[in-house]
Each structure stands twice: as C-alpha cells, then as structure tokens.
Amino acid sequence: MYLKRTSLMALAAAAALLAAVPVRADDIKVGLITSYSGANANIGPYMEKAMRLYIQEHEKDLPPGVKVELVVRDDTGANPDKAKQLAQDLVVRDKVQFLTGVIFTPNALAIAPIATEAKVPFVISNAGTSVITTKSPYIARVSFTLWQSSYPLGTWAAKQYKRAYTLVSDFGPGWDAEEAFTKAFKAGGGEIVGSVRVPLSNTDFAPFMQRVKDAKPDALMVFVPAGKFATAVMKSFGDLGLRSAGVKLIGPGDITTDEELPTMGDVALGVTTVFHWSAAADRPANKAFIAAWKKAYGNDSIPNFEAVGSWDSMDAIFYAIREQKGKLDPDKTMELLKHYSNPNSPRGPISIDPATRDIVQNEYLREVRMVNGSLQNIEIETVATAIKDPWKELNKQ
Ligand code: PHB
C-alpha cells in the first residue's frame, strides 16, 4: 500500500514537472464539466470559450497575485455516472475551489452530493430543471429554469391560440417545460389537445410530428435540448408539412438557439419563443459581449445562450473571489453568491434569489425574422421582468 502510494506520488510529481503551464500555489482552480463528445459535443467549446474570454478580459480585476485556472473535463453528454466521477476527481485530485458548467440536468443532479460533501461551490451555467438547486446548499444557478421561459410562454400563447400540442424530451427540463406551459396555457383558457414525450436519445422526430399534424393543433410547443436536437426538430417540422398546414411552432428559446439558426433555414421564420437572451438583442452590454466574442473567435462565430450562461457564471465566480481577496471560504462564497447581482449582463439585469440560490432575470418574447440576410431571434417584448423560478414560487409552503 505504502509502496503503491509513493509510486503514485512520484508519478504525480513527474506529471507536474512535465505540465506545460505551471500552476502556482495561489492559483484558484475552477473545474468546468461540459460536453465535448456525445449528443451536444459542439456546445462544450462555447462554454469554455466564454469562460476563457471572460478570464482574459477580467484577470486585471482580480486581487494582486491571484490567478484563475480553468480545468476542463468532458462528461460525454447526459451521463450522470461520468459527471459524478469527473466532479470527484476535480475535487480530490485537482483541488478545484469551484465546480461549474454542466449542460445536462442528470449530470448536475449527480454532481450535487459531491458539492455538498466536499463543500465546493457549484455554479451552474446551463442545466435548467427547477429542482436542481434544492439538491445542495453549495449550488447557485446563473443560467435559467425551463419554468422561467415556458410559464410566461403559456400565458402569452393562451391569448393567441385555442388548441396546443406539447412535444418534449423525456427528462427533467422537458417535464418542466411541459408542466409549466400546460399550467399557464390552461389557466389562460387554452386546451392541450395532445402531449408527447420523446426519448432523449431520439433524433428522428418524424413519427412524432405526424401524430401532431393529425391532431391539427393551432400551436405546437416544443422543448428539446438546444444544439443539434433543435435543428433536427425544425427540419422535421418543415419536412412533414406542419408549417405549411398552418401549425405555429413555439417554445422556450432552446429550439431556436442562435448558433444553429443559420443552418435551420426558412422553416424557422416566424417561430416564436420566450427566453432570457438573444444574440440579436441590442442592449449595450450584449453588443459589447458580441463584439468581444467576434474579435476573439471570428466575425462568423455567433455565441449562444450556453456561452452567456458561462460568461455570467464566471462573473459571479470573480465577484466571490474579489470580495474575499482571493482567500476563499466555501460558506462565505455561498453567502456572496446568494447576493450576487449584475445590472448589466448581456441578457439584462440578473441576480441570485438568496432564498433559493436560483437566477432572477427578464424573459423576452422573440420571433425569428430575417434581418440583414440572416435569421435572428428578434426580441419583441419583455414578458416577465425580474422573474424568479415560477416552480419554486408556486410550490412555496
Ligand atoms: C438540461 O438538461 O437541463 C438542459 C439541456 C439542454 C437545454 C436546456 C436544459 O437546452
């Protein structure tokens, strides 16, 4: 045992010597868990790029001598066992002082107990199922919840349409989107004429779209994970003739994710969504964000909401580091995160609700329009101002 351990230590020492970038003792390590392979392999790089860009632009604001190092790991998709293992390794071996990232809800749920046991603050920059933040006092969410977008969407939709169908991915955020939309749509006098839950692994939406078409709803509300899933849904919505049959496609903004819009084609035109951010938003902070992104990653590169969630997550992490002058205590970090706010996020004013550690933000009604030769999510109206997670608000004791 002793021998084994010393040889391991020798190996670790050798590896440290070989490492290209030496890590200084007072560097603060942030463990980013996201996807570079599997279903949403293209999303991980957006999250990492946003965090690296933030660090590059704001390193100068850190206390003297303090540096932030990002340690990046691939969870391979919705894979809770893998995510848990990665979080464990980041905490025990890499000694990270923050965990962040995570696209998929099952992964965030698997990481929650590690954050609690190790007392490592976990700043969620995507995963959006409402219940997640209740699973550890060391979680703060800077992204969104599906209730935040889908509930106001249901309220708005009830004023436009009588009969709606829902189609969602069969896991946490899909259940939330379906429940939130249905509750608000029915409360506004609408009728749900059918609901279908599609396995998360599914990428062929044609059979489901056929069922929707046969039911002849006025509107189809869809949630699927953003990225390639959203493009696949859009394609089969067009291919099966739902658009030409006059069905309106609506949903949380995941279904018209900005980086995929250029490849979705005309079928996306007129699709109406509710969401907390759009690449096309003309808020000065958003214009500055888009300009910094394009300068760093090329004029053709369009950031997405996962990038914005990651940018804002790093802003919250930097705030906690600055306030503690680089000497971090996890409980103090959580107190600070509970009171984090930024009046000038690319999405508008944001804050963390201290009671729930969940994000508070505006929700915008958007429509896909062709502007200057490209498809864009044009914000039409603010449908909810400084909205807290409605699921938590409705389920308060
Ligand atoms: C999630 O798993 O919580 C999730 C994944 C993709 C999205 C939104 C939420 O677009």
Residues whose N, C-alpha, C, O or C-beta is under 5 A from the ligand:
A	BS01	PHB	I103 F104 T105 A127 G128 T129 P173 V224 P225 A226 D254
